[in-house]
Amino acid sequence: MRYGIWAAATALVTLVVALLFGGGVDSELLPGIPSPGPFTEWALPLAGFLTNALGVLAVGATVTAAFLLPGDGVSVAAHGWLLLRRTTWLALAWAASSVAVLVLTVSDVLGTPVTGLSSPAIRSFAFSISQGQALVWQAALALLLAALTRADVSRGLAAVTAIVAAVALLPPAFTGHAASAGNHQIAVTSLALHVLAAALWVGGLAGLLVVRRTRRFADTAARYSRLAFACFVATAVSGAANAGVRLTSVSDLWASRYGVLVLVKVLALLAAGLLGALHRSRTLPALAAGQTRAFLRLAAGELAVLGAAVGLAVALSRSPTPVPSVPEDPDPLVDLLGFAMPAPPSGLRMLGDPLPDLFFLTLVVTGVGAYVVGVLRLRKAGHAWPLSRTVSWIGGMLLLAAVTSLGIAKYAYVLFSVHMVQHMVLSMLVPILLVGGAPVTLALRSLKRPSDPQARGVREWLLLALHSRFLRLLSNPIVALAVYVVSLYGLYFGGLLGTLMRYHLGHLAMLTHFVLAGYLLFWVLIGADPGRRRVHPALLTIVHFLAMAAHAFFGFVLLQSTTVIAPDWYSAVHPPWAVSLLDDQHLGAGLAWAFGELPAAVILLLLVRQWMRSDQREQARLDRAADRADASGEEDDLARYNAFLAAAARERD
């Protein structure tokens, strides 16, 4: 308890000092300008800090219970159960503080004291303004989290609970400074990654201190140390990217108060990273030898430093940035897209005018890095791994990065035809290459088992997912086909495209779904990874033909259509140099119609090869059975079947 009090006190003092220094509070009343009053000026950042602290503690408690602590069979351990029970009250307080932040934000936006707010004004802000909607979502997810912590004690549900807690942190990250800054693809995504990584780091450390008296605590601390190192890297990279969007130049780091606060936060991050390095090099070995005091002192110091960093983060969210949130000459297209209208497309601009998306770049770097590490582990152990699989996986990842972060990604926002090319690449070419890499097989062969049999590592969670009923349902070829086809038709003919394109989170979800739906279908058809249903290649060939027929029919219907898809969106972003909306849509339809021919031919060849190999294996099995029958003087299956046919013929005669 005293560690938490010390960290909270450090964070609060840091928050107050940073608010005063950075201009996060302004109690000076100017004539003619409405003011919410000193209560709102101070209560809003304090309530924001409380909301963030409760969210971080909830994430840390649930992640510790689900992933760091060893379990008790299929259930969480006793200390994990206690953490989940305490999280109930954290989640309820988190929901209440989110509502309080919502009310105080309305007061701040309208320049009206809290006592002067009306219920209609609060409801309108909560359900009509993105910032209010984000806080409502956060409060609702916190209430769901409270219910999940009391639902069951299974480790699977605990994992779901931890995921819900992490997701509940994110809605406010998609509003505020990041949402109003240019280049949403970096600003919004970097802030979301920063918040999530920092919460796992700080919350995990707090949860670790709570369960310090559990059995085999040294192993639990070692698992947290690996998580903390990954979070440190993610926090540093995402924080640097986010600061780069909000600062006009490097000189702003010392020429502006916002920049000075960023520098102080960087120093706090480096100090916490140094303490983490000391953990890995000194205190973890001492902890394994039974010496806990040094570890606890160092962990308490690290928690205090991280608490100060959280206070700085809240103060930065309230402080004015060198890059104004509202420019003097605003461009509505920049506010909508995150970038200005591009010039007419050319081959060079499609490839050389990038629009980096930090979400997909993070996925690519992590995916390639993890795959290469897995291959090196296998080779170090003396096991071979096909080079073709490595080339296939890395090629798929690089293609994913190219189509989501080069110039084609920028033109995909404003031209339906380019969007359709992006869709086809993400749903067909990228998944085929990724499936060819057999990443699950590599993971199962290269991941290490935990030293504690009651602990679950990545490999154990992966095996549980492979044997789950949900994955068995998804691996049904008909279900995989339905997911691929229904999402294709539902997106474009169900009115979803315009809505998803308008919101950055919706756009990310749409592109991610393209890859996942394609990966599921082609994994079922040609995948080498375990978890698939054993289906005869003849049936898979039929499913493939149905998918290609549905794809071709989609292109044909779209080509004949006289109605513009997502007219509100494409009318708002239509370039002055482009052809009409309907002509561009017909061009995209033609590209979609013709695009699938080459991938379809490749998949068909692979399925035919599987079919031939299946027949060869069956014939070899029959030959072995016949050889065994000849050696033992017994009839084999083929002989008995021939005798059955002969008897049936005699009966007819």
C-alpha positions in Angstrom: 0.0 0.0 0.0 2.8 2.5 0.9 4.3 2.0 -2.5 1.1 3.0 -4.2 0.6 6.1 -1.9 4.2 7.2 -2.6 3.7 6.8 -6.4 0.3 8.6 -6.3 1.7 11.5 -4.3 4.6 11.9 -6.7 2.3 11.8 -9.7 -0.1 14.4 -8.2 2.7 16.8 -7.4 4.2 16.4 -10.8 0.7 17.0 -12.4 0.1 20.2 -10.5 3.6 21.6 -11.2 3.3 20.7 -14.9 -0.1 22.2 -15.2 1.1 25.5 -13.7 4.2 25.5 -15.9 2.6 24.5 -19.2 -0.5 26.6 -19.0 -2.8 23.7 -18.5 -4.9 25.8 -16.1 -5.9 29.4 -16.7 -7.7 31.0 -13.8 -7.4 34.5 -15.2 -10.8 35.9 -16.2 -10.7 38.0 -19.4 -13.6 40.5 -20.1 -16.1 39.2 -22.5 -14.8 35.6 -22.6 -16.8 32.9 -20.8 -15.0 30.9 -18.2 -15.9 27.7 -16.5 -14.5 28.9 -13.3 -11.5 27.8 -11.2 -13.3 24.6 -10.0 -13.5 23.2 -13.6 -10.0 24.5 -14.5 -8.5 22.3 -11.7 -11.0 19.5 -11.4 -10.9 18.5 -15.0 -7.1 17.6 -15.1 -7.4 16.0 -11.7 -10.4 13.9 -12.7 -8.5 13.0 -15.9 -5.6 11.9 -13.9 -7.8 9.8 -11.6 -9.5 8.2 -14.7 -6.1 7.3 -16.2 -4.8 6.0 -12.9 -7.8 3.8 -12.4 -7.6 2.5 -15.9 -3.9 1.7 -15.6 -4.5 -0.1 -12.3 -7.4 -2.1 -13.8 -5.3 -3.1 -16.8 -2.4 -4.1 -14.6 -4.5 -6.2 -12.2 -6.3 -8.1 -15.0 -3.1 -8.7 -17.1 -1.3 -9.9 -14.0 -4.1 -12.3 -13.0 -4.6 -13.7 -16.6 -1.1 -13.8 -18.0 1.7 -13.2 -15.4 0.6 -15.4 -12.5 0.6 -19.2 -12.7 -2.9 -20.6 -12.6 -4.6 -23.4 -10.8 -5.5 -25.8 -13.6 -8.1 -24.1 -15.8 -8.8 -21.4 -13.1 -6.8 -18.4 -12.0 -4.7 -18.7 -8.9 -5.9 -17.5 -5.5 -4.0 -14.2 -5.8 -5.4 -13.8 -9.3 -8.9 -14.2 -8.0 -8.2 -11.5 -5.4 -6.9 -9.2 -8.1 -10.0 -9.7 -10.2 -12.2 -9.0 -7.2 -10.4 -5.8 -6.4 -10.7 -4.8 -10.1 -14.5 -4.8 -9.7 -14.3 -1.7 -7.6 -11.5 -0.1 -9.7 -13.7 -0.6 -12.8 -16.8 1.0 -11.1 -14.7 3.9 -9.9 -13.3 4.2 -13.4 -16.7 4.4 -15.0 -17.8 7.1 -12.4 -14.6 9.1 -13.1 -15.2 8.9 -16.8 -18.7 10.4 -16.3 -17.2 13.1 -14.2 -14.7 13.9 -16.9 -17.5 14.1 -19.4 -19.4 16.6 -17.3 -16.3 18.7 -16.6 -15.4 18.7 -20.2 -18.8 20.1 -21.1 -18.3 22.8 -18.6 -14.9 23.6 -20.1 -16.1 23.6 -23.7 -19.1 25.8 -23.0 -17.3 28.1 -20.6 -20.0 27.5 -18.0 -19.6 26.4 -14.4 -20.7 22.9 -13.6 -23.6 24.3 -11.5 -24.9 26.1 -14.6 -25.0 23.1 -17.0 -28.3 21.8 -18.3 -29.1 18.1 -18.8 -29.8 18.6 -22.6 -26.4 20.1 -23.0 -24.6 17.2 -21.3 -26.7 14.6 -23.3 -26.0 16.4 -26.6 -22.2 16.4 -25.9 -22.2 12.8 -24.7 -24.0 11.4 -27.8 -23.3 13.9 -30.6 -19.7 15.0 -30.1 -16.8 12.5 -30.7 -15.0 13.4 -27.4 -18.2 12.9 -25.4 -18.9 9.6 -27.3 -15.4 8.4 -26.4 -16.0 9.0 -22.7 -19.4 7.3 -22.8 -17.8 4.2 -24.5 -15.1 4.2 -21.9 -17.6 4.3 -19.0 -19.7 1.5 -20.7 -16.6 -0.7 -21.2 -15.6 -0.1 -17.5 -19.0 -1.3 -16.4 -18.6 -4.4 -18.6 -15.2 -4.9 -17.1 -16.7 -4.8 -13.6 -19.3 -7.4 -14.6 -16.7 -9.7 -16.2 -14.5 -9.7 -13.0 -17.4 -11.3 -11.1 -18.6 -13.7 -13.8 -16.2 -16.6 -13.5 -12.6 -17.6 -12.4 -11.5 -19.4 -15.6 -8.3 -18.3 -17.1 -9.9 -17.9 -20.5 -12.4 -15.4 -19.2 -9.7 -13.6 -17.3 -7.8 -13.2 -20.6 -11.0 -11.7 -22.2 -11.4 -9.4 -19.1 -7.8 -8.1 -19.5 -8.4 -7.4 -23.2 -11.6 -5.5 -22.4 -9.7 -3.5 -19.8 -7.0 -2.6 -22.4 -9.6 -1.6 -25.0 -11.4 0.6 -22.5 -8.3 2.8 -22.3 -8.4 3.6 -26.0 -11.5 5.6 -26.9 -10.3 9.0 -25.5 -7.0 8.5 -27.4 -8.9 9.0 -30.7 -10.0 12.5 -29.7 -8.3 15.6 -28.4 -4.9 16.8 -29.6 -4.2 13.7 -31.7 -7.5 13.8 -33.6 -7.2 17.5 -34.4 -3.5 17.2 -35.5 -2.5 16.7 -39.1 -1.5 13.2 -40.3 -4.1 11.2 -38.4 -2.3 8.0 -39.5 0.6 8.9 -37.2 -0.9 11.1 -34.5 -3.9 9.0 -33.6 -2.3 5.6 -33.9 0.9 6.7 -32.0 -1.2 8.0 -29.1 -3.2 4.8 -28.9 -0.1 2.7 -28.9 1.6 5.0 -26.4 -1.4 4.8 -24.0 -1.7 1.0 -24.2 2.1 0.3 -23.8 2.4 2.7 -20.9 -0.6 1.2 -19.2 0.7 -2.3 -19.5 4.1 -1.2 -18.2 2.9 0.9 -15.2 -0.2 -1.3 -14.4 1.8 -4.5 -14.7 4.4 -3.2 -12.2 1.7 -2.2 -9.7 0.1 -5.6 -10.1 3.5 -7.2 -9.6 4.0 -5.4 -6.3 0.5 -6.6 -5.1 1.3 -10.3 -5.7 4.9 -10.2 -4.4 4.2 -12.9 -1.8 3.0 -15.6 -4.3 4.8 -18.8 -5.0 7.6 -18.7 -7.6 7.4 -14.9 -7.6 10.7 -14.8 -9.4 9.3 -16.4 -12.5 6.3 -14.0 -12.4 8.7 -11.1 -12.2 10.8 -12.5 -15.1 7.7 -12.7 -17.3 6.8 -9.1 -16.4 10.3 -8.0 -17.2 10.0 -9.3 -20.7 6.7 -7.5 -21.1 8.1 -4.3 -19.6 11.0 -4.2 -22.1 8.6 -4.5 -25.0 6.4 -1.8 -23.5 9.4 0.5 -23.0 10.4 0.2 -26.7 6.8 0.8 -27.8 6.3 3.7 -25.4 9.5 5.4 -26.6 8.9 5.0 -30.3 5.2 6.0 -30.2 5.9 8.9 -27.9 8.6 10.2 -30.2 6.2 9.9 -33.2 3.4 11.7 -31.4 5.7 14.5 -30.2 7.0 14.9 -33.8 3.5 15.6 -35.0 2.8 18.2 -32.3 6.1 20.1 -32.5 7.1 22.2 -35.5 10.8 21.7 -35.1 13.4 20.3 -32.7 13.9 23.8 -31.3 10.4 23.7 -29.9 11.7 21.2 -27.3 13.4 24.0 -25.4 11.7 27.1 -27.0 8.2 26.2 -25.8 6.8 25.1 -22.5 5.0 22.2 -24.1 8.4 21.1 -25.5 10.1 21.4 -22.1 7.4 19.2 -20.6 8.0 16.7 -23.4 11.8 16.7 -22.5 11.0 16.1 -18.8 8.8 13.2 -19.8 11.6 11.8 -21.9 13.9 12.0 -19.0 11.4 10.2 -16.8 11.0 7.5 -19.5 14.8 7.1 -19.7 15.1 6.9 -15.9 12.3 4.2 -15.8 14.1 2.3 -18.6 17.4 2.4 -16.6 15.6 1.1 -13.5 14.2 -1.7 -15.7 17.6 -2.6 -17.0 18.9 -2.8 -13.4 15.9 -5.1 -12.7 17.0 -7.5 -15.5 20.7 -7.4 -14.7 20.7 -7.4 -10.9 17.5 -7.7 -9.0 16.0 -10.6 -10.9 19.0 -12.9 -10.2 18.8 -11.8 -6.6 15.1 -12.4 -6.5 15.7 -15.9 -7.9 18.1 -16.5 -5.0 15.4 -15.5 -2.5 16.5 -11.9 -1.9 13.4 -9.7 -2.3 14.2 -6.4 -0.5 16.4 -4.9 -3.2 13.8 -5.8 -5.9 11.0 -4.1 -3.9 12.9 -0.9 -3.3 13.9 -0.6 -7.0 10.3 -1.5 -8.1 8.9 1.2 -5.8 11.3 3.7 -7.2 10.4 2.7 -10.8 6.6 3.0 -10.0 7.1 6.5 -8.6 9.0 7.6 -11.8 6.3 6.1 -14.0 3.6 7.7 -11.9 5.3 11.1 -12.5 5.3 10.3 -16.2 1.6 9.7 -16.1 1.1 13.0 -14.3 3.2 14.7 -17.1 1.1 13.0 -19.7 -2.2 14.4 -18.3 -0.6 17.8 -18.0 0.5 17.6 -21.7 -3.0 16.7 -22.8 -4.2 20.0 -21.2 -1.3 22.2 -22.4 -1.3 24.2 -25.6 1.0 22.8 -28.3 3.3 24.7 -30.6 1.3 23.4 -33.5 -2.1 25.1 -33.1 -5.1 22.8 -32.9 -7.0 25.1 -35.2 -4.8 26.7 -37.9 -5.3 30.2 -39.0 -6.4 29.1 -42.5 -8.0 25.7 -41.9 -8.3 23.3 -44.8 -11.4 21.1 -44.3 -9.9 18.3 -46.3 -6.9 18.2 -44.0 -9.2 18.0 -41.0 -11.1 15.1 -42.7 -8.2 13.2 -44.2 -5.1 14.3 -42.3 -3.4 15.5 -45.5 -4.0 17.9 -48.3 -5.4 17.0 -51.6 -2.8 15.0 -53.6 -1.7 15.9 -57.1 -2.9 13.8 -60.1 -1.7 10.3 -59.7 1.4 8.9 -61.4 3.5 5.8 -61.0 6.1 7.8 -59.1 3.5 9.5 -56.8 1.8 6.1 -56.1 5.1 4.8 -54.7 7.1 7.9 -53.8 4.6 10.1 -52.0 4.2 8.1 -48.8 1.5 8.3 -46.1 3.0 6.3 -43.2 0.5 4.5 -41.1 2.0 3.7 -37.7 -0.5 0.9 -37.0 0.4 -1.2 -40.0 4.1 -0.3 -39.8 4.2 -1.5 -36.2 2.5 -4.8 -37.3 5.0 -5.3 -40.1 8.1 -4.6 -38.0 6.8 -6.8 -35.2 5.7 -9.6 -37.6 9.0 -9.6 -39.6 11.1 -9.4 -36.4 9.3 -12.2 -34.6 9.4 -14.4 -37.6 13.1 -13.9 -38.1 13.8 -14.6 -34.5 11.8 -17.8 -34.7 13.7 -19.0 -37.7 17.1 -18.2 -36.0 16.0 -20.1 -32.9 15.2 -23.2 -35.1 18.5 -23.0 -36.9 20.4 -22.5 -33.6 18.7 -25.7 -32.3 19.8 -27.5 -35.5 16.4 -27.6 -37.2 15.8 -26.5 -40.8 13.1 -24.1 -42.0 12.2 -23.8 -45.7 13.5 -20.6 -47.2 10.4 -20.3 -49.4 8.2 -19.9 -46.3 10.5 -17.1 -45.0 10.4 -15.3 -48.3 6.6 -15.7 -48.6 6.0 -14.3 -45.1 8.4 -11.3 -45.4 7.1 -10.6 -48.9 3.5 -10.5 -47.6 4.5 -8.2 -44.8 6.4 -5.8 -47.1 3.4 -5.8 -49.5 1.2 -5.0 -46.5 3.4 -2.1 -45.5 3.6 -0.8 -49.1 -0.1 -0.8 -49.8 -1.0 0.9 -46.5 1.8 3.4 -46.2 3.0 4.4 -49.7 1.3 6.8 -52.0 -1.4 4.3 -53.0 -2.7 4.6 -49.5 -3.2 8.4 -49.9 -5.0 8.0 -53.3 -7.2 5.2 -51.8 -8.8 7.8 -49.6 -10.0 10.0 -52.5 -10.4 7.6 -55.4 -12.7 4.6 -55.4 -10.7 2.9 -58.1 -7.5 3.0 -56.0 -9.3 2.0 -52.9 -10.5 -1.1 -54.8 -6.9 -2.0 -55.8 -5.9 -1.6 -52.2 -8.8 -3.9 -51.2 -7.9 -6.6 -53.7 -4.2 -6.6 -52.7 -5.0 -6.7 -48.9 -7.7 -9.4 -49.3 -6.0 -11.7 -51.8 -2.2 -11.2 -52.5 -1.2 -10.3 -48.9 -3.1 -13.2 -47.3 -1.8 -15.8 -49.8 1.8 -14.8 -49.1 1.2 -14.7 -45.3 -0.5 -18.1 -45.3 2.5 -19.5 -47.3 4.8 -18.5 -44.5 3.1 -21.0 -42.0 3.6 -18.6 -39.0 1.7 -20.8 -36.5 3.9 -23.8 -37.3 7.0 -21.7 -36.8 5.7 -20.3 -33.5 4.8 -23.7 -32.1 8.3 -25.1 -33.0 10.3 -22.1 -31.8 8.5 -20.7 -28.7 9.8 -21.9 -25.4 7.6 -23.6 -22.7 7.4 -21.8 -19.3 9.4 -23.4 -16.5 6.3 -23.5 -14.3 3.8 -26.0 -15.8 0.9 -24.0 -14.3 2.0 -20.8 -16.2 0.8 -20.1 -19.7 3.1 -18.6 -22.2 2.4 -17.5 -25.8 2.7 -21.1 -27.0 0.2 -22.4 -24.5 -2.3 -19.6 -25.4 -1.8 -20.3 -29.1 -2.5 -24.0 -28.6 -5.7 -23.2 -26.7 -6.8 -21.0 -29.5 -6.1 -23.7 -32.1 -8.2 -26.2 -30.3 -11.0 -23.9 -29.4 -14.6 -24.4 -30.7 -14.6 -20.9 -32.2 -11.6 -21.6 -34.4 -13.1 -24.9 -35.4 -16.2 -23.1 -36.5 -14.2 -20.5 -38.5 -12.1 -23.2 -40.1 -15.2 -24.7 -41.7 -14.8 -24.0 -45.4 -18.4 -22.8 -45.7 -18.0 -20.4 -42.8 -14.7 -19.0 -44.2 -16.4 -18.5 -47.6 -19.4 -16.8 -46.0 -17.1 -14.4 -44.0 -15.2 -13.5 -47.2 -18.2 -13.0 -49.4 -20.7 -11.4 -47.0 -18.2 -8.8 -45.8 -17.4 -8.0 -49.5 -21.0 -7.4 -50.5 -22.0 -5.9 -47.1 -19.3 -3.3 -47.2 -20.2 -1.9 -50.6 -23.9 -2.6 -50.9 -24.8 -2.3 -47.3 -23.8 1.4 -46.9 -20.9 0.8 -44.5 -18.0 2.1 -46.7 -18.7 5.8 -46.2 -19.0 5.5 -42.5 -15.8 3.5 -42.1 -13.9 5.9 -44.4 -14.9 8.9 -42.3 -13.4 7.7 -39.0 -9.7 6.8 -38.6 -10.5 3.9 -36.3 -13.2 2.6 -38.8 -10.7 2.8 -41.7 -8.1 0.8 -39.7 -10.8 -1.8 -38.8 -11.8 -2.1 -42.5 -8.3 -2.6 -43.8 -7.5 -5.1 -41.0 -10.7 -7.0 -41.8 -9.7 -7.3 -45.5 -6.5 -9.0 -44.4 -8.1 -11.2 -41.8 -11.0 -12.4 -44.0 -8.6 -13.2 -46.8 -6.2 -15.0 -44.5 -9.0 -17.1 -43.1 -10.2 -18.2 -46.5 -6.8 -19.0 -48.0 -5.7 -20.7 -44.7 -8.6 -23.0 -45.0 -7.9 -23.6 -48.7 -4.1 -24.0 -48.9 -2.8 -23.4 -45.4 -0.1 -25.7 -43.9 -0.6 -24.6 -40.3 -2.4 -26.8 -37.8 -6.0 -26.0 -36.7 -7.7 -26.5 -40.1 -10.4 -29.0 -40.6 -9.3 -32.0 -42.7 -11.3 -31.5 -45.9 -10.8 -33.3 -49.2 -9.2 -31.1 -51.8 -12.2 -31.7 -54.1 -14.5 -29.9 -51.7 -11.9 -27.1 -51.2 -11.7 -26.7 -55.0 -15.5 -26.2 -55.1 -15.3 -23.6 -52.3 -12.5 -21.8 -54.2 -14.7 -21.7 -57.4 -17.6 -20.3 -55.4 -15.4 -17.6 -53.9 -14.1 -16.6 -57.3 -17.6 -16.7 -58.8 -18.9 -14.4 -56.0 -15.9 -12.1 -56.6 -16.5 -11.9 -60.3 -20.2 -11.4 -59.9 -19.5 -8.6 -57.4 -17.3 -6.8 -60.0 -19.9 -7.4 -62.7 -22.8 -5.9 -60.6 -20.6 -3.0 -59.6 -19.7 -2.4 -63.2 -23.3 -2.2 -64.2 -24.4 -0.1 -61.3 -25.6 3.5 -61.9 -25.6 4.4 -58.2 -22.5 5.9 -56.6 -21.3 4.0 -53.5 -20.6 6.2 -50.4 -21.7 9.4 -52.2 -21.3 11.6 -49.1 -17.7 10.6 -48.6 -16.5 10.6 -52.2 -18.3 13.9 -52.9 -16.5 15.5 -50.0 -13.0 14.3 -51.1 -13.5 14.1 -54.9 -10.3 15.6 -56.5 -10.9 18.4 -59.1 -8.6 16.6 -61.6 -10.4 13.2 -61.4 -13.1 11.8 -63.6 -16.7 11.7 -62.4 -17.6 9.6 -59.4 -19.5 7.0 -61.4 -16.7 6.7 -64.0 -14.1 6.2 -61.3 -16.4 3.6 -59.7 -16.8 1.7 -62.9 -13.0 1.7 -63.3 -12.7 0.2 -59.8 -15.3 -2.4 -60.7 -13.3 -3.4 -63.8 -10.1 -3.7 -61.8 -11.9 -5.8 -59.1 -13.4 -8.0 -61.8 -10.0 -8.7 -63.5 -7.8 -8.6 -60.5 -8.7 -12.0 -59.1 -7.7 -14.0 -62.2 -4.0 -14.5 -61.4 -4.4 -15.3 -57.7 -7.3 -17.6 -58.5 -5.1 -19.5 -61.0 -2.4 -19.9 -58.4 -4.8 -21.1 -55.7 -6.3 -23.6 -58.3 -2.9 -25.0 -59.1 -2.1 -25.5 -55.4 -5.4 -27.2 -54.8 -4.9 -29.5 -57.8 -1.5 -30.4 -56.5 -3.0 -31.1 -53.1 -5.6 -33.3 -54.7 -3.0 -35.3 -56.7 -0.9 -35.7 -53.5 -4.0 -36.9 -51.6 -4.7 -39.5 -54.3 -1.1 -40.6 -54.3 -1.1 -41.0 -50.5 -4.4 -43.0 -50.7 -3.0 -45.2 -53.4 0.2 -45.7 -51.4 -1.9 -46.7 -48.4 -3.9 -49.3 -50.5 -0.6 -50.7 -51.9 0.8 -51.1 -48.4 -2.4 -52.8 -47.3 -2.2 -55.1 -50.3 1.4 -56.0 -49.5 0.5 -56.7 -45.9 -2.4 -58.9 -47.1 -0.1 -60.9 -49.5 2.5 -61.4 -46.8 -0.1 -62.7 -44.2 -2.4 -64.5 -46.6 -5.4 -62.3 -45.7 -7.6 -60.4 -48.0 -7.1 -56.6 -48.1 -9.8 -54.0 -48.4 -9.6 -53.9 -52.2 -10.0 -57.7 -52.4 -13.0 -57.7 -50.1 -14.5 -54.8 -52.1 -14.0 -56.7 -55.4 -15.6 -59.9 -53.9 -18.6 -57.7 -52.8 -19.1 -56.5 -56.3 -18.8 -60.0 -57.7 -21.4 -61.3 -55.3 -23.7 -58.4 -56.1 -23.4 -59.2 -59.8 -24.2 -62.9 -59.2 -27.4 -61.9 -57.3 -28.6 -59.8 -60.2 -28.0 -62.6 -62.6 
